[in-house]
């Protein structure tokens, strides 16, 4: 019997050899928005290691101030040359890759010099006192986005998706999670508009998806990154019940999402009382679309520590303790794919080693890996 982790799957025109996804991880290393020349080899090594699908870290669409900071890669202009090489390198290694495109909005966690203004649905942001802590007092960051602002951002998303298709990527992922701009429209605490984009909090996300679908045609795969939590508030929620979640998902599906990349932090946690389904399980059930689940797979549990230089984590040793649970959930159809971040960052050959049963050869994750393109 085939290991559920290594069963092929087809989502529209996207044919994947297994269920293992390299989760989107922001690596920086893109001074002035131009990805480092090491990006193609970095991704190719993961394809060679047996990853079924690679999702790039967040990239900024071609709209002013869309980037998280000065080192976040762009997905427009001169940066596209490196992205084209990245797609070619992954394909040459037998892999599949999609870029994650996004706009940071008012996320504003990373200081930039000179500072640039953010933009959001209502000009309201709720920063955490520290990463992962409950949101602090709200702060006002300028005026709400105008309808012209909204139209410009939507057009930039569509242009980035069309560029992904032109460059030969296997699909595109729209970043709608973690407190980025689309998520700020979805979250009632940051979307306090009184117009149509406030009365229907899904409208902006749906308009972005519809514009992307129009730009790439009916067959190019579109994923959406979705989370309840924010980078500055792990307790934040978009929906407190399955019915409320269904209301958010329906317009996104109608607009053209093919599958959802669900950011869970811990894949085993139940999303709502009365059911063991995690967020990816609920989204699959309510939307009828395939889902990716991730969070805590492949590593021993690690605790965040706060030091003089900010937040850092201990080395995380590899672990296969959760894999039987993952396999059972895949078999039951709770979700369709699994995403690994730090495990794949620490060991590019993680899929190949797990498939061969070489668990003792798995390498640990080390925090310093985030500083390079290993």
KOLMI-379933 format. One record per atom (N, C-alpha, C, O, CB): z, y, x. Coordinates in steps of 0.05 Angstrom, whole numbers, plus 5000, padded with zeros to 4 digits. Glycine has a CB too. Layout:
BEGIN
ZYX
...
REM end
This chain:
BEGIN
500049765017
500050005000
500050255018
501550265037
502550004981
498350445011
498150695027
500650865024
501650905002
495650855019
501650955046
503951145045
503151385029
501051505034
504751235075
504751465009
504051694992
503451955008
501952125000
506251754973
504751975032
504252215048
501452225058
500452445065
506152215072
500051995059
497451985072
495251895053
493151805061
497551795095
495751935027
493651885008
491952135006
492952365005
494851814980
489252105005
487552345002
487852464974
488752344955
484652265007
487052714973
487152864947
484853064947
484153174967
489853004943
483753104923
481553304920
482453504899
483253434877
478953164911
482353754906
482953974888
480354144886
479854304904
485454154898
478954114864
476354244862
474454154884
473953914886
476654554863
473554334900
471754264923
473354214949
472154154969
469754484927
475954234948
477654194971
478453904974
480153804958
480154384970
477353764993
477953484998
479853465022
479153545044
475353325002
482153355017
484253335038
484753045044
484952885026
486853485029
485152985070
485552705078
488352605073
488852365072
484852665106
490252785069
493052705064
494552935050
493253135043
494552635091
497152895045
498653085029
500353275045
502053415035
500452925010
499753295071
501453455089
500153725094
497853735103
501953315116
501653935089
500654215092
502254355113
504754335113
500754365065
500954495131
502354675149
502954925133
501155075125
500654745175
505554975129
506355205113
505555475126
505455485151
509355195108
505055675111
504455935122
506856045137
509056085125
503556135101
506556105162
508656215179
507656455194
505656445209
509756005199
508956685190
508156925203
508856915233
511156915240
509457175191
506756905250
507256875278
507057145293
507757165317
505156695290
506257365279
505857615293
503657575313
501457485306
508457705307
504157655338
502157625360
499457745351
497357625357
501857335367
499457965339
496958095330
497358395334
497558545314
496258025300
497458485358
497858775364
495658935352
493358885356
498058825395
496559135336
494559305322
493059155301
490959255291
492659415342
494058925293
492758765271
490758565281
489658415265
491558955252
490058565307
488058385317
489458125326
491058135345
486458505341
488857895315
490157645323
489757585352
487557635363
489157415305
491757485365
491657405393
489357195396
488757045378
494357285403
488157195420
485957005425
486856715424
485156535423
484757065452
489456665424
490556395423
490656275395
491256045392
493156385435
490156435375
490256335347
488456095342
489455895331
489556555328
485956095350
484255855344
485455595355
485555395341
481455905355
486255605380
487355355392
490055275379
490555045375
487755395422
491655475371
494155425358
493755265332
495155075327
495655695352
491855355316
491255215291
489854945296
490354745283
489555385272
488054945316
486554695321
488454475330
487954235323
484454745343
490554535345
492454335353
493754205329
494353965329
494554445372
494354355308
495554245284
493554065269
494253855258
496554465265
490954145269
488953975257
488653715272
488453505260
486254125256
488653735298
488553495315
490953315311
490753065313
488253565344
493253435304
495653285300
495753155272
497753015267
497953465303
493753195256
493653045230
494453195206
494653075184
495252815232
494853465207
495553615183
493153615164
490853665172
496253905191
493653565138
491453555119
490353825112
487953855109
492453425094
492154025110
491254305104
493054495119
495454465120
491454355073
491754695131
493154915145
492955165128
490755245119
491954965173
495255295123
495255555110
496155755131
498355725142
497155555084
494555955137
495356145157
497856295149
498556295125
493056345162
499156425168
501356605160
500156845145
497656865143
502856695185
501857005135
500957235119
499157415135
499657475159
503357395109
496957495123
495057695135
494757925116
494957895092
492357565141
494258165127
494158405111
491258455102
489458455118
495158645127
490958505076
488358585065
487658865075
489359005086
488358575034
485158945071
484259195082
484959435065
483259585057
481359185085
487559465060
488559695045
490659835062
492159695075
489659615017
490760095062
492760235079
495560135074
496460105052
492660535074
496960085096
499860005095
500359735082
502559675073
501360215081
498259565082
498559295071
500159115089
501358915080
495859175065
500159175115
501458995135
504459015135
505559235129
500359045162
505758795141
508658795143
509658955166
511659105164
509658505146
508258945189
508959105212
506559125230
504359035223
511358985227
506859245253
504559305271
503459045284
501359055296
505259495292
504958825282
504058575295
503158365274
502458145282
506258465311
502958445249
501958255229
498958255230
497658475231
502958325201
497658025231
494758015233
493358125208
494358085185
493757735237
491258275212
489658365190
487658155182
486957975197
488158625197
486658175157
484358015149
482058195140
481158185118
485157815126
481358365158
479158555154
478358675180
479858655200
479958775133
476058795181
475158935206
474858755230
473958525227
477159155212
475658855253
475258705278
476858445279
476158265294
476058885301
478958425263
480558175263
478957935253
479657715260
483058215246
476957985238
475457765226
474057595247
473557355242
473457865206
473457705270
472157545291
473957315300
473057095304
471457725315
476557375304
478457165312
478856965290
479056725295
481157295321
478957065265
479256875243
476856695240
477256455233
479657035217
474456795245
472156625244
472356405265
471656175259
469556785248
473256475288
473556275310
475756075302
475555835309
474256415336
477756165289
479955985280
478955775261
479555535263
482256145268
477355865241
476255675222
474455475236
474555235230
474655825200
472755565254
470955385269
472555185285
471854945286
469155545287
474655275298
476255095315
477654885298
477754645307
478355255331
478754955275
480054765258
478054555248
478554315247
481454905234
475654655239
473654465229
472654275251
472154045246
471254625217
472354385275
471554215298
473553995303
472953775313
471154385323
476154045297
478253845300
478653675276
480453505275
480853985307
476953705256
477053535232
478953635211
479553485193
477753265239
479853885212
481853985194
480654165172
478254215171
483954135208
482554265155
481854455134
483854685137
486154645143
482054315105
482854925131
484555165134
483855375113
481455415107
484155285162
485855505103
485555735085
487255965094
489455915104
486155655055
486256205092
487956435100
489756515077
488956495053
486256675109
492156615083
493856735063
493557045065
494057165085
496856655067
492657165043
492157445043
494257585025
495057485004
489257515032
495157825034
497257955019
497458245025
496058355042
499857815025
499258375011
500058655014
503058665012
504258564994
498658834992
504258795032
507258795034
508558965013
510958915007
508058885061
507259155002
508559334983
510859474995
510659605015
509459174959
513259454982
515659584991
517559405006
519859475011
517159704967
516459175015
518258985029
519759125051
522159105053
516658745040
518259255069
519459445088
521859345104
523559495111
520359675074
521959085111
524158985127
523859055156
525859125169
524458685124
521459055166
521059095195
520459395200
518659505188
518758925205
521959525218
521359805224
518759825239
518059655256
523659925241
517360035234
514860095248
514960375259
516360545249
512360055229
513460415280
513360685292
510460755298
509060615312
514960695318
509460985287
510961155268
511261015241
509760835234
509461415264
513361095226
513760965200
511461015181
510261235180
516461055188
510860815164
508860865144
510060815116
511960665113
506360675148
509060955097
510160935070
509360675057
507160575060
509361165053
511160555041
510460325025
509460414998
509360644992
512860135023
508760214982
507960274954
508760034937
508759804945
504960334952
509560104913
510459894894
509959974866
509260204860
513359824899
510459794847
509859854819
511460084808
510360244793
510459614802
513960114817
515660324806
516960494828
518660664822
517760214788
516260444853
517560584875
520460504879
521960644891
517460874870
521260274868
524060174870
524159924887
522659734882
525160124841
525959914906
526359684923
529259624924
530959804923
525059714951
529959374927
532759284928
533259124953
533258874953
533459114903
533659254975
534059115001
536658965002
538659054991
533759305024
536658735016
539158595020
540658725044
539458855061
538658295026
543258695044
544858795067
544058655092
543958775114
547858765061
543458395090
542458225112
540558035099
540457995075
544758085127
538957905117
536957715107
538357505090
540257375099
535457585130
537357465066
538357255049
540857325033
541757155017
539057025065
541957565036
544257645021
543457764995
541157834991
545957845038
545357774975
544657904950
543658194954
544458324973
547057914931
541858274937
540658544940
542758764939
544658754924
538658594918
542358954956
544159184957
543359394936
541659334919
544159304985
544559624938
543759844919
540859904921
539659904943
545460094924
539659964898
536760024899
536260274914
537860454916
535660044870
533860294925
532960544938
530260614926
528660444919
532860514969
529760864925
527260964914
525361024937
526061174956
527661214896
523060904937
521060944958
518561064947
516460934944
520460664972
518661324941
516261464932
515661424903
517261304888
513961374948
513361514895
512561504867
511361224860
510461084878
510461714861
511461154834
510160904826
507160904833
505961124835
510460854796
505960674837
503060654842
501560764818
502260714795
502260364847
499460914824
497761014803
495760794796
495560584810
496261274812
494360834774
492260634766
490060624787
488860414792
491060714739
489560854800
487560854822
488560684846
487060544858
486961144831
491160704852
492360544873
492060244866
491260084883
495360614877
492660174842
492459894833
489559794836
489159574846
493459864804
487659954827
484859864829
484059834858
482559644864
483060074815
484960004875
484259984904
485359734916
483959604932
485160234919
487859664910
489059424921
487559174911
487058994926
492059414914
487059174885
485558944874
482858904887
482158684894
485158984843
481459124892
478859104905
479159004933
477458854943
477559384905
481259074947
481758984974
482358684975
481458544993
484059134987
483858584956
484258294954
481658154950
481057954963
486258234931
479958254933
477358124927
475658124952
474257924958
475958264904
475658344967
473958364991
474958165012
473358035025
474058645002
477558135015
478657945035
477957665028
477257505045
481757975037
478157595002
477357324994
474457264998
473657055007
478057284964
472757464993
469857424998
469357395027
467657235035
468257674987
470857535044
470557495073
471457215082
470157095099
472157715088
473557115070
474456845076
472256635070
471756455085
477056775061
470956675047
468856495039
466456525059
465356325067
467956555011
465756765065
463556815083
463956695111
462156605124
462957115086
466456705120
467156605147
467356305148
467756195170
469756735156
467256165126
467255875126
469955755121
470255515126
466255785151
471955905112
474455785105
474255605081
472255615066
476556005099
476155435077
476055225056
477255315030
477355155011
477454975066
478155555028
479355675005
480855915013
480556015036
481155464990
482556024995
484156255001
486756234986
486856134964
482556514994
488856334998
491456344985
492356634981
492356795000
493656195001
493056704957
494056974950
497056974952
498356814939
493057064921
498157164968
501057174972
502357314948
502157564946
501757314999
503657164931
504957274908
507957224908
509157214887
503757174882
509057184932
511857094934
513557284951
512557474962
512056814945
516157214954
517957324975
518357624974
519157734994
516857245001
517757744952
518158034950
515858204960
516158444962
520558114966
513558074966
511258234972
510158364947
511258334925
509058054985
508058524949
507258704928
506858564901
507858654881
504758854936
505358344901
504858214875
507458124863
507858144839
502957964879
509258024880
511857934870
513458164859
515058134841
513457794892
513158404870
514558644860
513658714832
515258824817
514058874879
511158654826
510258694798
511458474780
512058534757
507158694796
511758234790
512758014773
515758034768
516657934748
512157744787
517258164786
520158174784
520958414767
520258644772
521458194812
522558364746
523458574728
525158784742
525159014733
525058454705
526558714763
528258914777
526659124792
527559344797
530158764795
524259054800
522559244815
520259344799
518959544807
521659114841
519559224777
517459314760
518759434735
519559294717
515459094753
518859704735
520059844712
518060034699
518760234686
522560004720
515559964702
513460124691
513460114661
514359924649
510660034702
512360324648
512260334619
509360304609
508960304585
513360594609
507460274628
504760234620
504159934617
505959764617
502760364640
501559864615
500859584611
501759404634
502159164630
497859554607
501959514658
502759354681
505859314682
506859154698
501959484706
507259444665
510059404662
510759244637
512559074637
511559664661
509259294616
509659144591
508858844595
510058674582
507959264569
506958794612
506258524619
506358504649
504558584664
503358444609
508658394659
509058384688
507158194703
506958214728
511858294694
505758024689
503757854702
501057984704
499257874718
503557594686
500658214692
497958324691
496758384719
494458324724
497958574674
498358504736
497358574763
496458314778
494258304789
499458724779
498258114778
497557864791
495057744779
493257644794
499857664790
494957734753
492557624739
490057774746
487957664749
493057614709
490258044747
487958204754
486958154782
484558154788
488558504750
488958124801
488158054828
486657784829
484557764842
490658044847
487857584816
486557324816
483857324803
481957204814
488357124801
483557464781
480957484767
478857624785
476557534786
481257634741
479657824799
477857964817
477057784840
474657784849
479058224828
478957634851
478357444872
476457234862
474457164876
480857314883
476957124838
475156924827
472357024823
470456894828
476256824800
472157274814
469557394810
468057424837
465657404838
469757664796
469557484858
468357524884
467457274898
465457274913
470357674902
468757044892
468156804907
466756594890
465856384900
470656674918
466456644864
465056454847
466956244836
469256244842
462756334862
465856064819
467555874804
468655644821
470555514812
465955764782
467455584844
468255334858
469955374883
471155174892
465755204866
470155614893
471755664917
474755634910
475655784893
471155934930
476255464924
479055414916
480855654921
480755784942
480155174932
482455714901
484355934902
487155824898
487755694878
483756154880
488955874917
491755804915
493356054911
492456274919
492755644939
495756034899
497556254898
500256174908
501355974900
497756364869
501256324927
504056284937
505956404917
505656634909
504356414966
507956254909
509756324887
512556254895
513056034905
508956194861
514456434890
517256374894
518956524874
518156724862
518156454923
521356414870
523356564855
524856764873
525156994867
525356374841
525656674897
527256834915
525657034930
523157014931
528756654935
527057234941
525757444957
526857414986
528957294990
526357724946
525457525005
526357515032
528957665035
530557605054
524257635051
529557855018
532058005020
534057914999
536158044996
531458295017
533457704983
535357624963
534657334955
532857284939
535257804938
536157144966
535556864960
536356784932
535456574922
536956684980
537956944918
538856884891
537057004870
537456944846
541756974887
535157154877
533357294857
531757084842
531056874852
531457494871
531157154817
529656964800
527657124783
528357334772
531556794782
525257024780
523357134762
523657024734
523157164714
520457074772
524556774732
524856644706
527356474706
527856324725
522356474700
528956494685
531456344683
531156094666
533055934665
533556514672
528856064653
528455824636
525555724640
523855884649
529055894606
525055474633
522255374634
520355544616
518155584624
522155094626
521355624593
519555784575
518756044588
516456124586
520955834548
520656174601
520056424614
518156384638
516356544642
522656564624
518556164652
516656104674
513856044663
511956134675
517655864690
513655904641
511055844629
509656104622
507156114625
511455664604
511056304612
509856554605
508656694629
506556824627
511856744591
509956664652
508956784677
506456644687
504556764697
511056794698
506456374684
504356214696
501756224680
499556214692
505255934698
501956234654
499556204637
497356404644
495056324647
500256234608
497956664647
495756854654
494656804681
492256854686
496857134652
496256694700
495256644727
493256414727
491256424741
497656584746
493856214712
492055984709
489456074695
487256004704
493355754693
489756224674
487356314659
485556494677
483156494674
488256474635
486856634696
485256814714
483756664735
481856764747
487157014726
484656414742
483056254761
484556114783
483256034802
481156424772
487256094782
488655944803
488055654801
488155534779
491756004801
487455524824
486855244825
489355084832
489754854822
484755184845
491155194849
493655054855
495655254865
495055474873
493154834877
498255174863
500455354870
501955244895
502555014897
502455374846
502455424913
503955374937
506855474932
507255714933
502755504963
508655294926
511255374916
513255374939
513755174953
512255174895
514455604944
516455644965
519155594953
520055744936
516255934977
520555384963
522955294950
525455334967
527655344956
522755004943
525155354993
527355355012
528555075015
528854985038
529555555004
529254934994
530354664995
528954504974
529354554950
533454654992
527254314982
525454184962
527054014942
526053964920
523454004977
529453924949
530953744932
532553884910
533653754892
532853574948
532654144910
534254294891
532954314864
530554384862
534954574901
534354234843
533354264816
533154554808
534854724815
535154114795
530954624794
530454904788
531955004763
532955224762
527554954784
532154834742
533454904717
535454684709
535054454716
531454954695
537554754695
539554554686
538154354668
536354414653
541854694671
539154104669
538153894651
535853744661
534853564647
537454014626
534953794685
532653654697
532853654727
533953844739
529953794688
531853444739
531853424769
529353554781
529053554805
532053144777
527553644764
525053764775
525654014792
527254184784
523153834752
524354034815
524454274830
522454474820
521054424800
524054224861
522154704833
520354914823
517454814822
516054864803
520555164840
516654674843
513954564844
513454374821
511254364810
513354434871
515454214815
515254024793
514954164766
513254084750
517653844792
516454364762
516254514737
513554664735
512354664714
518554714735
512754784757
510154924756
507854744751
506054814736
509755084782
507854504763
505754304757
505854234727
503754214714
506054054774
508254174717
508454094689
507654304670
506254254650
511354004683
508354554676
507854774657
504954884659
503854984640
509754994661
503854874683
501254994688
498954794687
496654874682
501155134714
499554544691
497454344693
495854354719
493754224722
495554374670
496854504738
495454534764
497054384786
499454354784
495154834772
495654284807
496954154829
498854354843
498354594842
494954044849
500954254856
502854424869
503554314897
503454074902
505354454852
504354494914
505454434941
508454494940
509254704930
504054604963
510054304950
512954344952
513754334981
512654184997
514454124935
515654504988
516554505016
519454615017
520554704997
514754675033
520554595040
523254695045
525154475054
526054315038
524354815019
525754475080
527754295091
526654015097
528253835100
529954265072
524053985098
522953715104
522453685134
521253855147
520253675088
523453465145
522853395172
524853475193
524553415216
520253505179
526853625185
528853725204
531653685194
532153675170
528354025210
533553655213
536353665206
537053945195
535754135202
538153595230
539053955178
539854215167
540854395190
542354305207
541954185145
539954645189
540954845209
542155085194
541255145171
538654935228
544055215206
545355445194
544455695208
544155695233
548455415195
544055905193
543456165205
545956285217
548156255206
542156355184
545656415240
547856555252
546956845257
544556895260
548756425279
548857025256
548357305260
549457385287
551857375292
549457475237
547657475305
548557555331
547857845337
546857985319
547257375352
548257925361
547758205369
544858275366
544258515362
548658245398
543058085368
540258145366
539058075339
536658065335
538657995387
540858025319
539857975292
540357685284
542257555294
536958045290
538657585267
538957315256
537557115274
535257155282
537857305227
538856895280
537556685295
538656415286
540756405273
537956725326
537356205293
538155935285
538455755310
537055805330
536255815265
540155555308
540255355329
537755185330
536155185311
542755175325
537455045351
535254845353
535654645330
537954555325
535254695380
533554575316
533654385294
532454125303
530054115310
532254495269
533953915303
532953655311
531253535289
531653585265
535253465317
529253375296
527553245276
529153045260
531052925270
525153105289
528353005235
529652805218
527652705198
525952855187
532152935203
527752445192
526052325171
527752245147
526852085130
524552085183
530152345146
532052265125
531052315097
531652165079
534752395129
529552535094
528652605067
525952485059
525152515036
528552905065
524652355078
521852275072
521552065050
519652075035
520652165097
523551885047
523351695025
523551834998
522151764979
525451485027
525252034996
525452194972
522852344966
521952354944
527852394974
521752454987
519152594985
517052404974
515552464956
518252725011
516852164986
514951964978
515251884949
513351864934
515151714996
517751844940
518351774912
517351994894
516151934873
521351724908
517752244901
516952464884
513952494883
512852554862
518252724893
512652444905
509752444905
508652214888
506752254872
508652414934
509851984890
509051754874
509351814844
507651734828
510651504881
511551944837
512052014809
510252234799
510152284774
514952084805
508952374817
507252594809
508752854804
507753034790
505752524785
511252874814
512753124810
511253364822
511153574811
515553094822
510153324846
508453514859
506353354875
506353114875
510053704878
504453494887
502153364899
501953374929
500753194941
499753484887
503053574941
502953604970
505653704980
507253814964
500653804979
506153675006
508653775017
507953965040
506053925055
510453545027
509554175043
509154375064
511354355084
513754335077
509054665052
510554355110
512454355132
511954595149
509654645157
512254095148
514054745155
513854975171
514854925199
513254885218
515355215159
517454935203
518654915229
518054635242
517754615266
521654965229
517854425225
517254165236
514554155250
514354045272
517353955214
512554285237
509854295249
509754495272
508254455291
507754365227
511354705270
511454895292
512654765317
511654815339
513155145284
514654595313
515954465335
514354235346
514454185370
518654365327
512754105329
511253865338
508553865323
508453785300
512853605333
506453955337
503853965325
502853695316
501153675298
501854085344
503853485328
502953205322
504753075302
504752825300
502653045347
506453225287
508353105268
506952905249
507952685247
509753325252
504752975236
503552785217
502652525231
503152305221
501152905203
501352545254
500452305267
502752135276
502551885274
498752385292
504852245286
507152095294
508551955271
509351725273
509152275309
508852095249
510151975225
508351745215
509451535207
510652185203
505751795214
503951585204
504151325221
503951105211
501051685204
504551365248
504651145266
507451025268
507950835283
503651225293
509451145255
512151055256
513551135282
515551005289
512250765253
512551325296
513651415322
515751625318
515651845330
511451515341
517751575301
519651775294
521351865318
522252095319
521551665272
521751685337
523351745360
521951945379
523252065396
524051495375
519351985375
517852165392
517552445380
516452625393
515052055397
518652485356
518452745344
520052955360
522152895370
519452735314
518853195362
520153405378
521753595360
521153625337
517953565393
523853715371
525453895356
524154165352
522254235366
528253935369
525154315333
524354595330
526254765347
528654725347
524454685300
525054965361
526655145377
525955435368
523555495365
526055115407
527955605363
527455875353
525456035369
523956195358
529956025351
525355995395
523556145412
520656085406
518856235415
524156095441
520055875392
517355815385
516056025368
513656065368
517155545371
517756165353
516756385336
515656615352
514256785341
518956485318
516256625377
515356845394
512656795407
511556975420
517456905415
511556555403
509056495416
507156345398
507456335374
509456335441
505056235410
503056085396
502755805409
500755735420
500256225395
504955655408
505155395421
503755185405
503654945413
508055325427
REM end
